[in-house]
Amino acid sequence: MTPFGAQPAFRLEVEVRPPEALDPVSGGPVRLVSITGGRVSGAIAGVILPGGTDWQTLGPDGTIGIEARYLLELNDGTRVELQSRGRRSGQAGGFWSTIWLNCTNPAHAHLNGAQFLAWGVKADRGVEIAAYALPESGAQA
């Protein structure tokens, strides 16, 4: 899938633990998914540091609201905060989300104003995400 006729600005391979319900008796409606690591490749490249979290809100219709926040460490040592928010239908094979990045390194300041539309799918060890720069953001990552 390539929105806007574009190639992904970057790809994420996010490694996660199994979801944990905040209320173990009822099994939800909110569960946490701990991020244990991973990789980022493309216009920005590096690793995903352990310690991030994906909060998932389970809807009565099977819809899952997704809000994630984690930290990337680029190959040059720059740390970049990633925030993502999306929604997946219970029957969907994947999900759309939006991504914002934030860092303090002036060499990567262009990431702070960028917005990305992302397509994610479940993988063996977690989630694979392709992030596309929104045209109006002017970002190439």
Salt bridges, closest charged atoms under 4 A:
GLU13 OE1 - ARG39 NH2 3.19
GLU15 OE2 - ARG39 NH1 3.10
GLU15 OE1 - ARG125 NH2 3.51
GLU67 OE2 - ARG85 NE 3.80
GLU73 OE2 - ARG79 NE 2.97
ASP76 OD2 - HIS108 NE2 2.77
GLU81 OE2 - ARG69 NE 2.72
